[in-house]
Amino acid sequence: AFQSLVGVRIGPGWMKAVRSRIGSVEGCTHLFELLRPIATTAYQTIHPPPDSDGRPMLMNSCHGWRAGGEAIATLYPEWFRPEQG
């Protein structure tokens, strides 16, 4: 049943689409619940476009996208700010 999720776009309506494909006896409640955070995880791991000022959209939204982190240093070196410490 989970194969039916291949190609389903993660975005608005994601959980509704998941429910319609693997809800009820077609899937597993425990695995279904684990699919909820996948949308957020996928979004935050995709190389996001910058804001209108060129600033990385996810910068400082989490540890991985912090201004002094490796992701910013590698992908947006002009916005990298070494951490004090």
PDB file with SEQRES, HELIX, SHEET and CRYST1 records, atoms N, CA, C and O in Angstrom:
SEQRES   1 A   85  ALA PHE GLN SER LEU VAL GLY VAL ARG ILE GLY PRO GLY          
SEQRES   2 A   85  TRP MET LYS ALA VAL ARG SER ARG ILE GLY SER VAL GLU          
SEQRES   3 A   85  GLY CYS THR HIS LEU PHE GLU LEU LEU ARG PRO ILE ALA          
SEQRES   4 A   85  THR THR ALA TYR GLN THR ILE HIS PRO PRO PRO ASP SER          
SEQRES   5 A   85  ASP GLY ARG PRO MET LEU MET ASN SER CYS HIS GLY TRP          
SEQRES   6 A   85  ARG ALA GLY GLY GLU ALA ILE ALA THR LEU TYR PRO GLU          
SEQRES   7 A   85  TRP PHE ARG PRO GLU GLN GLY                                  
HELIX    1 AA1 PHE A    2  LEU A    5  5                                   4    
HELIX    2 AA2 TRP A   14  ILE A   22  1                                   9    
HELIX    3 AA3 SER A   24  GLU A   26  5                                   3    
HELIX    4 AA4 THR A   29  LEU A   35  1                                   7    
HELIX    5 AA5 ILE A   38  THR A   45  1                                   8    
HELIX    6 AA6 GLU A   70  LEU A   75  1                                   6    
HELIX    7 AA7 PRO A   77  TRP A   79  5                                   3    
CRYST1    1.000    1.000    1.000  90.00  90.00  90.00 P 1           1          
ATOM      1  N   ALA A   1       0.813  -1.206   0.000  1.00  0.00           N  
ATOM      2  CA  ALA A   1       0.000   0.000   0.000  1.00  0.00           C  
ATOM      3  C   ALA A   1       0.853   1.266   0.000  1.00  0.00           C  
ATOM      4  O   ALA A   1       0.470   2.266  -0.607  1.00  0.00           O  
ATOM      5  N   PHE A   2       1.990   1.236   0.664  1.00  0.00           N  
ATOM      6  CA  PHE A   2       2.824   2.428   0.746  1.00  0.00           C  
ATOM      7  C   PHE A   2       3.439   2.789  -0.608  1.00  0.00           C  
ATOM      8  O   PHE A   2       3.827   3.938  -0.820  1.00  0.00           O  
ATOM      9  N   GLN A   3       3.530   1.846  -1.503  1.00  0.00           N  
ATOM     10  CA  GLN A   3       4.009   2.125  -2.852  1.00  0.00           C  
ATOM     11  C   GLN A   3       3.102   3.143  -3.538  1.00  0.00           C  
ATOM     12  O   GLN A   3       3.543   3.856  -4.439  1.00  0.00           O  
ATOM     13  N   SER A   4       1.838   3.218  -3.119  1.00  0.00           N  
ATOM     14  CA  SER A   4       0.896   4.162  -3.727  1.00  0.00           C  
ATOM     15  C   SER A   4       1.243   5.617  -3.414  1.00  0.00           C  
ATOM     16  O   SER A   4       0.667   6.529  -4.009  1.00  0.00           O  
ATOM     17  N   LEU A   5       2.169   5.843  -2.495  1.00  0.00           N  
ATOM     18  CA  LEU A   5       2.593   7.207  -2.158  1.00  0.00           C  
ATOM     19  C   LEU A   5       3.670   7.730  -3.107  1.00  0.00           C  
ATOM     20  O   LEU A   5       3.942   8.931  -3.132  1.00  0.00           O  
ATOM     21  N   VAL A   6       4.273   6.855  -3.874  1.00  0.00           N  
ATOM     22  CA  VAL A   6       5.307   7.287  -4.815  1.00  0.00           C  
ATOM     23  C   VAL A   6       4.696   8.292  -5.785  1.00  0.00           C  
ATOM     24  O   VAL A   6       3.678   8.025  -6.422  1.00  0.00           O  
ATOM     25  N   GLY A   7       5.338   9.445  -5.882  1.00  0.00           N  
ATOM     26  CA  GLY A   7       4.887  10.489  -6.793  1.00  0.00           C  
ATOM     27  C   GLY A   7       3.925  11.490  -6.179  1.00  0.00           C  
ATOM     28  O   GLY A   7       3.596  12.493  -6.812  1.00  0.00           O  
ATOM     29  N   VAL A   8       3.460  11.237  -4.941  1.00  0.00           N  
ATOM     30  CA  VAL A   8       2.557  12.186  -4.286  1.00  0.00           C  
ATOM     31  C   VAL A   8       3.383  13.382  -3.832  1.00  0.00           C  
ATOM     32  O   VAL A   8       4.382  13.224  -3.131  1.00  0.00           O  
ATOM     33  N   ARG A   9       2.970  14.557  -4.228  1.00  0.00           N  
ATOM     34  CA  ARG A   9       3.698  15.787  -3.895  1.00  0.00           C  
ATOM     35  C   ARG A   9       3.527  16.134  -2.421  1.00  0.00           C  
ATOM     36  O   ARG A   9       2.415  16.160  -1.896  1.00  0.00           O  
ATOM     37  N   ILE A  10       4.648  16.398  -1.773  1.00  0.00           N  
ATOM     38  CA  ILE A  10       4.606  16.834  -0.380  1.00  0.00           C  
ATOM     39  C   ILE A  10       4.333  18.326  -0.380  1.00  0.00           C  
ATOM     40  O   ILE A  10       5.136  19.106  -0.891  1.00  0.00           O  
ATOM     41  N   GLY A  11       3.227  18.722   0.179  1.00  0.00           N  
ATOM     42  CA  GLY A  11       2.816  20.118   0.217  1.00  0.00           C  
ATOM     43  C   GLY A  11       1.412  20.190   0.772  1.00  0.00           C  
ATOM     44  O   GLY A  11       0.983  19.290   1.493  1.00  0.00           O  
ATOM     45  N   PRO A  12       0.689  21.250   0.447  1.00  0.00           N  
ATOM     46  CA  PRO A  12      -0.689  21.359   0.926  1.00  0.00           C  
ATOM     47  C   PRO A  12      -1.498  20.128   0.516  1.00  0.00           C  
ATOM     48  O   PRO A  12      -1.475  19.722  -0.646  1.00  0.00           O  
ATOM     49  N   GLY A  13      -2.196  19.550   1.454  1.00  0.00           N  
ATOM     50  CA  GLY A  13      -2.999  18.368   1.185  1.00  0.00           C  
ATOM     51  C   GLY A  13      -2.250  17.055   1.306  1.00  0.00           C  
ATOM     52  O   GLY A  13      -2.808  15.996   1.017  1.00  0.00           O  
ATOM     53  N   TRP A  14      -0.993  17.104   1.730  1.00  0.00           N  
ATOM     54  CA  TRP A  14      -0.162  15.907   1.854  1.00  0.00           C  
ATOM     55  C   TRP A  14      -0.831  14.836   2.708  1.00  0.00           C  
ATOM     56  O   TRP A  14      -0.964  13.696   2.263  1.00  0.00           O  
ATOM     57  N   MET A  15      -1.252  15.173   3.911  1.00  0.00           N  
ATOM     58  CA  MET A  15      -1.821  14.161   4.793  1.00  0.00           C  
ATOM     59  C   MET A  15      -3.165  13.650   4.275  1.00  0.00           C  
ATOM     60  O   MET A  15      -3.505  12.486   4.489  1.00  0.00           O  
ATOM     61  N   LYS A  16      -3.921  14.492   3.607  1.00  0.00           N  
ATOM     62  CA  LYS A  16      -5.185  14.041   3.021  1.00  0.00           C  
ATOM     63  C   LYS A  16      -4.913  12.996   1.932  1.00  0.00           C  
ATOM     64  O   LYS A  16      -5.594  11.975   1.844  1.00  0.00           O  
ATOM     65  N   ALA A  17      -3.904  13.278   1.111  1.00  0.00           N  
ATOM     66  CA  ALA A  17      -3.530  12.330   0.061  1.00  0.00           C  
ATOM     67  C   ALA A  17      -3.023  11.024   0.669  1.00  0.00           C  
ATOM     68  O   ALA A  17      -3.357   9.943   0.186  1.00  0.00           O  
ATOM     69  N   VAL A  18      -2.225  11.121   1.717  1.00  0.00           N  
ATOM     70  CA  VAL A  18      -1.722   9.927   2.392  1.00  0.00           C  
ATOM     71  C   VAL A  18      -2.882   9.127   2.966  1.00  0.00           C  
ATOM     72  O   VAL A  18      -2.954   7.911   2.790  1.00  0.00           O  
ATOM     73  N   ARG A  19      -3.779   9.808   3.645  1.00  0.00           N  
ATOM     74  CA  ARG A  19      -4.929   9.137   4.267  1.00  0.00           C  
ATOM     75  C   ARG A  19      -5.779   8.410   3.222  1.00  0.00           C  
ATOM     76  O   ARG A  19      -6.256   7.300   3.459  1.00  0.00           O  
ATOM     77  N   SER A  20      -5.961   9.051   2.064  1.00  0.00           N  
ATOM     78  CA  SER A  20      -6.801   8.433   1.041  1.00  0.00           C  
ATOM     79  C   SER A  20      -6.149   7.191   0.428  1.00  0.00           C  
ATOM     80  O   SER A  20      -6.839   6.319  -0.100  1.00  0.00           O  
ATOM     81  N   ARG A  21      -4.806   7.118   0.504  1.00  0.00           N  
ATOM     82  CA  ARG A  21      -4.110   5.984  -0.100  1.00  0.00           C  
ATOM     83  C   ARG A  21      -3.814   4.860   0.887  1.00  0.00           C  
ATOM     84  O   ARG A  21      -3.875   3.686   0.522  1.00  0.00           O  
ATOM     85  N   ILE A  22      -3.496   5.204   2.124  1.00  0.00           N  
ATOM     86  CA  ILE A  22      -3.112   4.162   3.071  1.00  0.00           C  
ATOM     87  C   ILE A  22      -3.875   4.244   4.383  1.00  0.00           C  
ATOM     88  O   ILE A  22      -3.437   3.699   5.396  1.00  0.00           O  
ATOM     89  N   GLY A  23      -5.013   4.923   4.367  1.00  0.00           N  
ATOM     90  CA  GLY A  23      -5.816   4.999   5.575  1.00  0.00           C  
ATOM     91  C   GLY A  23      -6.503   3.676   5.861  1.00  0.00           C  
ATOM     92  O   GLY A  23      -6.536   2.789   5.008  1.00  0.00           O  
ATOM     93  N   SER A  24      -7.041   3.547   7.039  1.00  0.00           N  
ATOM     94  CA  SER A  24      -7.828   2.369   7.415  1.00  0.00           C  
ATOM     95  C   SER A  24      -6.972   1.107   7.351  1.00  0.00           C  
ATOM     96  O   SER A  24      -5.827   1.108   7.804  1.00  0.00           O  
ATOM     97  N   VAL A  25      -7.509   0.062   6.805  1.00  0.00           N  
ATOM     98  CA  VAL A  25      -6.822  -1.231   6.787  1.00  0.00           C  
ATOM     99  C   VAL A  25      -5.792  -1.348   5.668  1.00  0.00           C  
ATOM    100  O   VAL A  25      -5.125  -2.375   5.542  1.00  0.00           O  
ATOM    101  N   GLU A  26      -5.660  -0.295   4.851  1.00  0.00           N  
ATOM    102  CA  GLU A  26      -4.691  -0.327   3.750  1.00  0.00           C  
ATOM    103  C   GLU A  26      -3.258  -0.116   4.225  1.00  0.00           C  
ATOM    104  O   GLU A  26      -2.312  -0.473   3.524  1.00  0.00           O  
ATOM    105  N   GLY A  27      -3.097   0.459   5.405  1.00  0.00           N  
ATOM    106  CA  GLY A  27      -1.754   0.765   5.884  1.00  0.00           C  
ATOM    107  C   GLY A  27      -1.593   0.390   7.341  1.00  0.00           C  
ATOM    108  O   GLY A  27      -2.198  -0.570   7.817  1.00  0.00           O  
ATOM    109  N   CYS A  28      -0.790   1.139   8.033  1.00  0.00           N  
ATOM    110  CA  CYS A  28      -0.480   0.885   9.436  1.00  0.00           C  
ATOM    111  C   CYS A  28      -0.532   2.213  10.177  1.00  0.00           C  
ATOM    112  O   CYS A  28       0.120   3.177   9.778  1.00  0.00           O  
ATOM    113  N   THR A  29      -1.305   2.265  11.252  1.00  0.00           N  
ATOM    114  CA  THR A  29      -1.452   3.496  12.029  1.00  0.00           C  
ATOM    115  C   THR A  29      -0.103   4.041  12.470  1.00  0.00           C  
ATOM    116  O   THR A  29       0.130   5.249  12.413  1.00  0.00           O  
ATOM    117  N   HIS A  30       0.779   3.166  12.904  1.00  0.00           N  
ATOM    118  CA  HIS A  30       2.079   3.611  13.416  1.00  0.00           C  
ATOM    119  C   HIS A  30       2.935   4.231  12.322  1.00  0.00           C  
ATOM    120  O   HIS A  30       3.557   5.272  12.535  1.00  0.00           O  
ATOM    121  N   LEU A  31       2.973   3.610  11.168  1.00  0.00           N  
ATOM    122  CA  LEU A  31       3.738   4.180  10.054  1.00  0.00           C  
ATOM    123  C   LEU A  31       3.061   5.424   9.494  1.00  0.00           C  
ATOM    124  O   LEU A  31       3.733   6.374   9.092  1.00  0.00           O  
ATOM    125  N   PHE A  32       1.738   5.417   9.469  1.00  0.00           N  
ATOM    126  CA  PHE A  32       0.989   6.590   9.017  1.00  0.00           C  
ATOM    127  C   PHE A  32       1.375   7.815   9.848  1.00  0.00           C  
ATOM    128  O   PHE A  32       1.627   8.886   9.297  1.00  0.00           O  
ATOM    129  N   GLU A  33       1.421   7.657  11.159  1.00  0.00           N  
ATOM    130  CA  GLU A  33       1.778   8.779  12.040  1.00  0.00           C  
ATOM    131  C   GLU A  33       3.200   9.260  11.807  1.00  0.00           C  
ATOM    132  O   GLU A  33       3.492  10.439  12.005  1.00  0.00           O  
ATOM    133  N   LEU A  34       4.082   8.372  11.393  1.00  0.00           N  
ATOM    134  CA  LEU A  34       5.461   8.775  11.119  1.00  0.00           C  
ATOM    135  C   LEU A  34       5.573   9.592   9.834  1.00  0.00           C  
ATOM    136  O   LEU A  34       6.574  10.277   9.622  1.00  0.00           O  
ATOM    137  N   LEU A  35       4.568   9.528   8.986  1.00  0.00           N  
ATOM    138  CA  LEU A  35       4.598  10.292   7.740  1.00  0.00           C  
ATOM    139  C   LEU A  35       4.307  11.771   7.960  1.00  0.00           C  
ATOM    140  O   LEU A  35       4.658  12.598   7.118  1.00  0.00           O  
ATOM    141  N   ARG A  36       3.678  12.116   9.069  1.00  0.00           N  
ATOM    142  CA  ARG A  36       3.368  13.534   9.337  1.00  0.00           C  
ATOM    143  C   ARG A  36       4.608  14.434   9.293  1.00  0.00           C  
ATOM    144  O   ARG A  36       4.588  15.459   8.611  1.00  0.00           O  
ATOM    145  N   PRO A  37       5.676  14.083   9.994  1.00  0.00           N  
ATOM    146  CA  PRO A  37       6.840  14.985   9.982  1.00  0.00           C  
ATOM    147  C   PRO A  37       7.679  14.917   8.710  1.00  0.00           C  
ATOM    148  O   PRO A  37       8.610  15.706   8.549  1.00  0.00           O  
ATOM    149  N   ILE A  38       7.375  14.004   7.820  1.00  0.00           N  
ATOM    150  CA  ILE A  38       8.174  13.896   6.600  1.00  0.00           C  
ATOM    151  C   ILE A  38       8.102  15.168   5.763  1.00  0.00           C  
ATOM    152  O   ILE A  38       9.105  15.582   5.180  1.00  0.00           O  
ATOM    153  N   ALA A  39       6.936  15.789   5.698  1.00  0.00           N  
ATOM    154  CA  ALA A  39       6.801  17.007   4.897  1.00  0.00           C  
ATOM    155  C   ALA A  39       7.741  18.098   5.409  1.00  0.00           C  
ATOM    156  O   ALA A  39       8.427  18.747   4.620  1.00  0.00           O  
ATOM    157  N   THR A  40       7.773  18.298   6.714  1.00  0.00           N  
ATOM    158  CA  THR A  40       8.654  19.312   7.295  1.00  0.00           C  
ATOM    159  C   THR A  40      10.109  18.952   7.069  1.00  0.00           C  
ATOM    160  O   THR A  40      10.912  19.805   6.692  1.00  0.00           O  
ATOM    161  N   THR A  41      10.450  17.701   7.298  1.00  0.00           N  
ATOM    162  CA  THR A  41      11.827  17.241   7.118  1.00  0.00           C  
ATOM    163  C   THR A  41      12.273  17.414   5.672  1.00  0.00           C  
ATOM    164  O   THR A  41      13.372  17.902   5.412  1.00  0.00           O  
ATOM    165  N   ALA A  42      11.435  17.019   4.749  1.00  0.00           N  
ATOM    166  CA  ALA A  42      11.784  17.155   3.326  1.00  0.00           C  
ATOM    167  C   ALA A  42      11.980  18.615   2.952  1.00  0.00           C  
ATOM    168  O   ALA A  42      12.939  18.960   2.261  1.00  0.00           O  
ATOM    169  N   TYR A  43      11.080  19.467   3.403  1.00  0.00           N  
ATOM    170  CA  TYR A  43      11.155  20.888   3.078  1.00  0.00           C  
ATOM    171  C   TYR A  43      12.466  21.494   3.579  1.00  0.00           C  
ATOM    172  O   TYR A  43      13.111  22.271   2.875  1.00  0.00           O  
ATOM    173  N   GLN A  44      12.847  21.133   4.788  1.00  0.00           N  
ATOM    174  CA  GLN A  44      14.042  21.734   5.377  1.00  0.00           C  
ATOM    175  C   GLN A  44      15.342  21.166   4.829  1.00  0.00           C  
ATOM    176  O   GLN A  44      16.401  21.758   5.035  1.00  0.00           O  
ATOM    177  N   THR A  45      15.291  20.044   4.143  1.00  0.00           N  
ATOM    178  CA  THR A  45      16.514  19.483   3.588  1.00  0.00           C  
ATOM    179  C   THR A  45      16.711  19.841   2.121  1.00  0.00           C  
ATOM    180  O   THR A  45      17.797  19.644   1.575  1.00  0.00           O  
ATOM    181  N   ILE A  46      15.689  20.355   1.491  1.00  0.00           N  
ATOM    182  CA  ILE A  46      15.807  20.793   0.103  1.00  0.00           C  
ATOM    183  C   ILE A  46      16.516  22.133   0.086  1.00  0.00           C  
ATOM    184  O   ILE A  46      16.258  22.987   0.934  1.00  0.00           O  
ATOM    185  N   HIS A  47      17.399  22.318  -0.865  1.00  0.00           N  
ATOM    186  CA  HIS A  47      18.119  23.597  -0.997  1.00  0.00           C  
ATOM    187  C   HIS A  47      17.097  24.690  -1.320  1.00  0.00           C  
ATOM    188  O   HIS A  47      16.672  24.821  -2.467  1.00  0.00           O  
ATOM    189  N   PRO A  48      16.702  25.474  -0.311  1.00  0.00           N  
ATOM    190  CA  PRO A  48      15.652  26.471  -0.530  1.00  0.00           C  
ATOM    191  C   PRO A  48      16.148  27.708  -1.275  1.00  0.00           C  
ATOM    192  O   PRO A  48      17.335  28.030  -1.226  1.00  0.00           O  
ATOM    193  N   PRO A  49      15.255  28.389  -1.954  1.00  0.00           N  
ATOM    194  CA  PRO A  49      15.647  29.627  -2.631  1.00  0.00           C  
ATOM    195  C   PRO A  49      15.880  30.726  -1.590  1.00  0.00           C  
ATOM    196  O   PRO A  49      15.334  30.657  -0.489  1.00  0.00           O  
ATOM    197  N   PRO A  50      16.670  31.719  -1.922  1.00  0.00           N  
ATOM    198  CA  PRO A  50      16.882  32.828  -0.981  1.00  0.00           C  
ATOM    199  C   PRO A  50      15.676  33.768  -0.940  1.00  0.00           C  
ATOM    200  O   PRO A  50      14.847  33.787  -1.850  1.00  0.00           O  
ATOM    201  N   ASP A  51      15.603  34.551   0.149  1.00  0.00           N  
ATOM    202  CA  ASP A  51      14.584  35.597   0.249  1.00  0.00           C  
ATOM    203  C   ASP A  51      14.902  36.682  -0.775  1.00  0.00           C  
ATOM    204  O   ASP A  51      15.916  36.607  -1.468  1.00  0.00           O  
ATOM    205  N   SER A  52      14.047  37.675  -0.870  1.00  0.00           N  
ATOM    206  CA  SER A  52      14.233  38.748  -1.860  1.00  0.00           C  
ATOM    207  C   SER A  52      15.535  39.521  -1.641  1.00  0.00           C  
ATOM    208  O   SER A  52      16.066  40.106  -2.584  1.00  0.00           O  
ATOM    209  N   ASP A  53      16.052  39.532  -0.420  1.00  0.00           N  
ATOM    210  CA  ASP A  53      17.313  40.229  -0.141  1.00  0.00           C  
ATOM    211  C   ASP A  53      18.530  39.317  -0.323  1.00  0.00           C  
ATOM    212  O   ASP A  53      19.661  39.730  -0.068  1.00  0.00           O  
ATOM    213  N   GLY A  54      18.295  38.076  -0.765  1.00  0.00           N  
ATOM    214  CA  GLY A  54      19.384  37.142  -0.984  1.00  0.00           C  
ATOM    215  C   GLY A  54      19.706  36.261   0.204  1.00  0.00           C  
ATOM    216  O   GLY A  54      20.512  35.337   0.102  1.00  0.00           O  
ATOM    217  N   ARG A  55      19.069  36.550   1.341  1.00  0.00           N  
ATOM    218  CA  ARG A  55      19.303  35.765   2.562  1.00  0.00           C  
ATOM    219  C   ARG A  55      18.666  34.389   2.413  1.00  0.00           C  
ATOM    220  O   ARG A  55      17.538  34.284   1.929  1.00  0.00           O  
ATOM    221  N   PRO A  56      19.367  33.332   2.821  1.00  0.00           N  
ATOM    222  CA  PRO A  56      18.782  32.000   2.755  1.00  0.00           C  
ATOM    223  C   PRO A  56      17.484  31.934   3.555  1.00  0.00           C  
ATOM    224  O   PRO A  56      17.448  32.343   4.716  1.00  0.00           O  
ATOM    225  N   MET A  57      16.428  31.424   2.947  1.00  0.00           N  
ATOM    226  CA  MET A  57      15.100  31.433   3.551  1.00  0.00           C  
ATOM    227  C   MET A  57      15.061  30.722   4.909  1.00  0.00           C  
ATOM    228  O   MET A  57      14.352  31.162   5.813  1.00  0.00           O  
ATOM    229  N   LEU A  58      15.809  29.640   5.058  1.00  0.00           N  
ATOM    230  CA  LEU A  58      15.756  28.884   6.309  1.00  0.00           C  
ATOM    231  C   LEU A  58      16.852  29.258   7.301  1.00  0.00           C  
ATOM    232  O   LEU A  58      16.956  28.644   8.363  1.00  0.00           O  
ATOM    233  N   MET A  59      17.664  30.246   6.975  1.00  0.00           N  
ATOM    234  CA  MET A  59      18.762  30.606   7.851  1.00  0.00           C  
ATOM    235  C   MET A  59      18.264  30.929   9.256  1.00  0.00           C  
ATOM    236  O   MET A  59      17.319  31.696   9.439  1.00  0.00           O  
ATOM    237  N   ASN A  60      18.918  30.332  10.230  1.00  0.00           N  
ATOM    238  CA  ASN A  60      18.622  30.483  11.655  1.00  0.00           C  
ATOM    239  C   ASN A  60      17.249  29.930  12.051  1.00  0.00           C  
ATOM    240  O   ASN A  60      16.695  30.314  13.081  1.00  0.00           O  
ATOM    241  N   SER A  61      16.708  29.034  11.235  1.00  0.00           N  
ATOM    242  CA  SER A  61      15.446  28.392  11.603  1.00  0.00           C  
ATOM    243  C   SER A  61      15.676  27.107  12.389  1.00  0.00           C  
ATOM    244  O   SER A  61      14.746  26.572  12.993  1.00  0.00           O  
ATOM    245  N   CYS A  62      16.913  26.611  12.382  1.00  0.00           N  
ATOM    246  CA  CYS A  62      17.259  25.416  13.145  1.00  0.00           C  
ATOM    247  C   CYS A  62      18.784  25.329  13.241  1.00  0.00           C  
ATOM    248  O   CYS A  62      19.504  26.143  12.662  1.00  0.00           O  
ATOM    249  N   HIS A  63      19.255  24.337  13.976  1.00  0.00           N  
ATOM    250  CA  HIS A  63      20.694  24.150  14.174  1.00  0.00           C  
ATOM    251  C   HIS A  63      21.425  23.957  12.845  1.00  0.00           C  
ATOM    252  O   HIS A  63      22.489  24.537  12.628  1.00  0.00           O  
ATOM    253  N   GLY A  64      20.855  23.147  11.964  1.00  0.00           N  
ATOM    254  CA  GLY A  64      21.509  22.861  10.689  1.00  0.00           C  
ATOM    255  C   GLY A  64      21.616  24.069   9.769  1.00  0.00           C  
ATOM    256  O   GLY A  64      22.541  24.150   8.961  1.00  0.00           O  
ATOM    257  N   TRP A  65      20.686  25.004   9.882  1.00  0.00           N  
ATOM    258  CA  TRP A  65      20.675  26.197   9.031  1.00  0.00           C  
ATOM    259  C   TRP A  65      21.142  27.450   9.776  1.00  0.00           C  
ATOM    260  O   TRP A  65      20.855  28.569   9.349  1.00  0.00           O  
ATOM    261  N   ARG A  66      21.864  27.266  10.891  1.00  0.00           N  
ATOM    262  CA  ARG A  66      22.339  28.433  11.646  1.00  0.00           C  
ATOM    263  C   ARG A  66      23.400  29.196  10.848  1.00  0.00           C  
ATOM    264  O   ARG A  66      24.103  28.623  10.016  1.00  0.00           O  
ATOM    265  N   ALA A  67      23.498  30.495  11.116  1.00  0.00           N  
ATOM    266  CA  ALA A  67      24.412  31.367  10.368  1.00  0.00           C  
ATOM    267  C   ALA A  67      25.865  30.916  10.463  1.00  0.00           C  
ATOM    268  O   ALA A  67      26.655  31.182   9.556  1.00  0.00           O  
ATOM    269  N   GLY A  68      26.228  30.236  11.548  1.00  0.00           N  
ATOM    270  CA  GLY A  68      27.601  29.789  11.719  1.00  0.00           C  
ATOM    271  C   GLY A  68      27.808  28.327  11.383  1.00  0.00           C  
ATOM    272  O   GLY A  68      28.843  27.752  11.721  1.00  0.00           O  
ATOM    273  N   GLY A  69      26.839  27.722  10.722  1.00  0.00           N  
ATOM    274  CA  GLY A  69      26.914  26.297  10.436  1.00  0.00           C  
ATOM    275  C   GLY A  69      27.490  25.962   9.067  1.00  0.00           C  
ATOM    276  O   GLY A  69      27.708  26.832   8.224  1.00  0.00           O  
ATOM    277  N   GLU A  70      27.726  24.675   8.881  1.00  0.00           N  
ATOM    278  CA  GLU A  70      28.343  24.184   7.650  1.00  0.00           C  
ATOM    279  C   GLU A  70      27.470  24.402   6.418  1.00  0.00           C  
ATOM    280  O   GLU A  70      27.985  24.690   5.338  1.00  0.00           O  
ATOM    281  N   ALA A  71      26.152  24.266   6.571  1.00  0.00           N  
ATOM    282  CA  ALA A  71      25.265  24.442   5.410  1.00  0.00           C  
ATOM    283  C   ALA A  71      25.368  25.862   4.866  1.00  0.00           C  
ATOM    284  O   ALA A  71      25.487  26.059   3.656  1.00  0.00           O  
ATOM    285  N   ILE A  72      25.324  26.842   5.747  1.00  0.00           N  
ATOM    286  CA  ILE A  72      25.422  28.241   5.308  1.00  0.00           C  
ATOM    287  C   ILE A  72      26.821  28.521   4.766  1.00  0.00           C  
ATOM    288  O   ILE A  72      26.969  29.199   3.749  1.00  0.00           O  
ATOM    289  N   ALA A  73      27.837  28.008   5.436  1.00  0.00           N  
ATOM    290  CA  ALA A  73      29.215  28.229   4.978  1.00  0.00           C  
ATOM    291  C   ALA A  73      29.427  27.673   3.578  1.00  0.00           C  
ATOM    292  O   ALA A  73      30.127  28.276   2.765  1.00  0.00           O  
ATOM    293  N   THR A  74      28.825  26.529   3.298  1.00  0.00           N  
ATOM    294  CA  THR A  74      29.010  25.871   2.009  1.00  0.00           C  
ATOM    295  C   THR A  74      28.123  26.455   0.918  1.00  0.00           C  
ATOM    296  O   THR A  74      28.589  26.740  -0.185  1.00  0.00           O  
ATOM    297  N   LEU A  75      26.840  26.631   1.232  1.00  0.00           N  
ATOM    298  CA  LEU A  75      25.882  27.044   0.209  1.00  0.00           C  
ATOM    299  C   LEU A  75      25.746  28.558   0.058  1.00  0.00           C  
ATOM    300  O   LEU A  75      25.460  29.057  -1.030  1.00  0.00           O  
ATOM    301  N   TYR A  76      25.949  29.277   1.147  1.00  0.00           N  
ATOM    302  CA  TYR A  76      25.792  30.735   1.144  1.00  0.00           C  
ATOM    303  C   TYR A  76      26.954  31.382   1.896  1.00  0.00           C  
ATOM    304  O   TYR A  76      26.728  32.012   2.929  1.00  0.00           O  
ATOM    305  N   PRO A  77      28.173  31.250   1.419  1.00  0.00           N  
ATOM    306  CA  PRO A  77      29.321  31.764   2.178  1.00  0.00           C  
ATOM    307  C   PRO A  77      29.237  33.254   2.486  1.00  0.00           C  
ATOM    308  O   PRO A  77      29.805  33.715   3.477  1.00  0.00           O  
ATOM    309  N   GLU A  78      28.542  34.003   1.654  1.00  0.00           N  
ATOM    310  CA  GLU A  78      28.418  35.450   1.918  1.00  0.00           C  
ATOM    311  C   GLU A  78      27.564  35.750   3.152  1.00  0.00           C  
ATOM    312  O   GLU A  78      27.644  36.851   3.697  1.00  0.00           O  
ATOM    313  N   TRP A  79      26.759  34.803   3.593  1.00  0.00           N  
ATOM    314  CA  TRP A  79      25.918  34.970   4.782  1.00  0.00           C  
ATOM    315  C   TRP A  79      26.488  34.254   6.000  1.00  0.00           C  
ATOM    316  O   TRP A  79      25.928  34.358   7.092  1.00  0.00           O  
ATOM    317  N   PHE A  80      27.585  33.531   5.833  1.00  0.00           N  
ATOM    318  CA  PHE A  80      28.185  32.784   6.935  1.00  0.00           C  
ATOM    319  C   PHE A  80      28.726  33.727   7.992  1.00  0.00           C  
ATOM    320  O   PHE A  80      29.418  34.692   7.668  1.00  0.00           O  
ATOM    321  N   ARG A  81      28.421  33.460   9.238  1.00  0.00           N  
ATOM    322  CA  ARG A  81      28.908  34.235  10.374  1.00  0.00           C  
ATOM    323  C   ARG A  81      29.530  33.266  11.366  1.00  0.00           C  
ATOM    324  O   ARG A  81      28.814  32.506  12.017  1.00  0.00           O  
ATOM    325  N   PRO A  82      30.864  33.281  11.491  1.00  0.00           N  
ATOM    326  CA  PRO A  82      31.506  32.350  12.429  1.00  0.00           C  
ATOM    327  C   PRO A  82      30.918  32.474  13.826  1.00  0.00           C  
ATOM    328  O   PRO A  82      30.599  33.569  14.291  1.00  0.00           O  
ATOM    329  N   GLU A  83      30.784  31.348  14.472  1.00  0.00           N  
ATOM    330  CA  GLU A  83      30.190  31.336  15.818  1.00  0.00           C  
ATOM    331  C   GLU A  83      31.222  31.793  16.840  1.00  0.00           C  
ATOM    332  O   GLU A  83      32.396  31.433  16.758  1.00  0.00           O  
ATOM    333  N   GLN A  84      30.781  32.571  17.778  1.00  0.00           N  
ATOM    334  CA  GLN A  84      31.616  33.045  18.866  1.00  0.00           C  
ATOM    335  C   GLN A  84      31.655  31.975  19.946  1.00  0.00           C  
ATOM    336  O   GLN A  84      30.637  31.327  20.191  1.00  0.00           O  
ATOM    337  N   GLY A  85      32.751  31.774  20.576  1.00  0.00           N  
ATOM    338  CA  GLY A  85      32.734  30.784  21.632  1.00  0.00           C  
ATOM    339  C   GLY A  85      34.018  30.396  22.067  1.00  0.00           C  
ATOM    340  O   GLY A  85      34.141  29.559  22.961  1.00  0.00           O  
TER     341      GLY A  85                                                      
END                                                                             
